[in-house]
Amino acid sequence: MVIKSVELETVCGITSAVPDNRFGEVAFAGKSNVGKSSLINALMNRKALARTSAQPGKTQTINFYNINNAVYLVDLPGYGYARASVGIKEKWGKMIEKYLHRSKQLRAVFLLVDIRHDPSANDKMMYDWMVYQGFAPIIIATKLDKIKRSQVSRQIKAIREKLGTEPGTRILPFSAQTKQGRDEIWEVIEELTTDADSLRLPETEVSP
């Protein structure tokens, strides 16, 4: 993807209506401080449009980035932030759920996990919840530059096992530092945003 234009077009809070966008959307979910903003900046070829912070829980809204007037990258609030109150966590969850069900253009959900560690209980909960909602999350394994090349296959296998991924689930290793994996992620985005039915699981595979 050649990035010609980028615009933070819409910011949705807890009480905001989900925008009725013209182009396909891909959403990014992940626990706080997993590198979600860094990934989105790398995809957009921008250094700091999506705000990054050493302080977890920075993203508390749903942010819609218009890329080339062709596709939206949607930054969802980070989950698993320990200092957030129970009430705030519930509101974030309801905000994300509202978006997942009301967006008319959502084509793919990417779930970010840290490749250095086994997925956390929160990661597993989010993956299972996404599947329960009828989606087939694509996994992005961040911080690829932090491990040795010889460890990659083992860590990807551990992610599959700990999350209990659906057969055929794609896991894409990525480094915000080296940009390794960026082109592969864009290939998947372009593929999915031209096929509106590619994200949904068959009805028989969705948990009741």
VENVENLIN-V934261 format. One line per field, one symbol per residue. phi: phi as a letter, one per 30 degrees, with the letter a starting at -180 (. if undefined). psi: psi as a letter, one per 20 degrees, with the letter a starting at -180 (. if undefined). burial: + if it has 9 or more other ideal C-beta (glycine too) atoms within 8 Angstrom, else -. A space follows every 10 residues. Layout:
phi: ???
psi: ???
burial: ???
//
This chain:
phi: .ddcabbddb bccdcddddc ddcdbbcbbl deidjddddd ddddhbdadd dcadddiddb bccccdchhb acccccedci dddddedddd dddddddede ccddcdcacc ccbdddbded dddddddddd dddjccdccc cdieddbded cdedddddde dddiddeidd bcdbbddcid jddddddded dddcbdcddd deedcddd
psi: poohqppngp opahjqqpqn qhrqqpqpqq rpkikghhgg gghikqhkgp pqqioqjgoj ropooooklh qppooqqqrj ohiprggggg ggghgggggh hipijphqpp ppqoihqqqr hhggggghgg ghijqnqppo orkhiirqhi iggghgghgg ghhlqqpipp ooqqphgijp ighhghgggh ghijnhjhhp qqhiipq.
burial: --+--+-+-- ++-----+-- +-++++++++ ++-+++++++ ++++----++ -----++++- -+++++++-- ++++++++++ +------++- ++++++++++ --+-++++++ +++++---++ -+++-+++-+ +-+-++++++ ++++--+--- -+--++-+++ -++-+---+- ++++++---+ ++--++-+++ +++----++- +----+--
//
